[in-house]
Amino acid sequence: MLLCFFQTQRQNEQFLLQKESIQNNRDIFEKQLKKIELDYLMKQDFIFVIEAQLKVIINNHTNHEKLT
């Protein structure tokens, strides 16, 4: 009876350790995912800025060509 109790206790501890490990892995994954999402948004913002700058340059060039 006592042996059965210790086995059950050990299995319970192993289960809790596995559960904790899974949660830790999930936390790590979520942090990495948030970093990837932020990197993506930053790159999108950078692309929008570059596109806007190119439009200004093209418009300035087009207007300059019309004047000459």
C-alpha positions in Angstrom: 0.0 0.0 0.0 2.8 2.4 0.9 4.7 1.5 -2.2 1.6 2.2 -4.3 1.3 5.6 -2.6 5.0 6.5 -3.4 4.6 5.4 -7.0 1.5 7.5 -7.4 3.2 10.5 -5.7 6.2 10.1 -8.1 4.0 9.9 -11.1 2.2 13.0 -10.0 5.5 14.8 -9.5 6.6 13.8 -13.0 3.3 14.9 -14.4 3.7 18.3 -12.8 7.3 18.6 -14.0 6.1 17.8 -17.5 3.3 20.3 -17.3 5.7 23.0 -16.0 8.1 22.2 -18.9 5.3 22.5 -21.4 4.2 25.8 -19.9 7.8 27.1 -20.0 8.1 26.1 -23.7 4.8 27.8 -24.4 6.0 31.0 -22.7 9.2 30.9 -24.7 7.3 30.3 -27.9 4.9 33.2 -27.2 7.8 35.6 -26.5 9.5 34.6 -29.8 6.2 35.0 -31.6 5.7 38.5 -30.2 9.3 39.4 -31.2 8.7 38.2 -34.8 5.4 40.1 -34.9 7.1 43.3 -33.7 10.0 42.9 -36.2 7.4 42.4 -39.0 5.5 45.6 -38.0 8.8 47.5 -37.8 9.8 46.4 -41.3 6.3 47.2 -42.6 6.6 50.7 -41.2 10.1 51.1 -42.7 8.7 50.0 -46.1 5.9 52.5 -45.9 8.4 55.3 -45.1 10.6 54.3 -48.1 7.6 54.2 -50.4 6.5 57.6 -49.3 10.0 59.0 -49.8 10.2 57.4 -53.3 6.8 59.0 -54.2 8.1 62.4 -53.1 11.3 62.0 -55.2 9.3 60.8 -58.2 6.8 63.7 -57.9 9.6 66.2 -57.5 11.4 64.8 -60.5 8.2 64.8 -62.6 7.4 68.4 -61.6 10.9 69.4 -62.4 10.7 67.8 -65.8 7.4 69.6 -66.5 9.0 72.9 -65.7 12.0 72.5 -68.1 
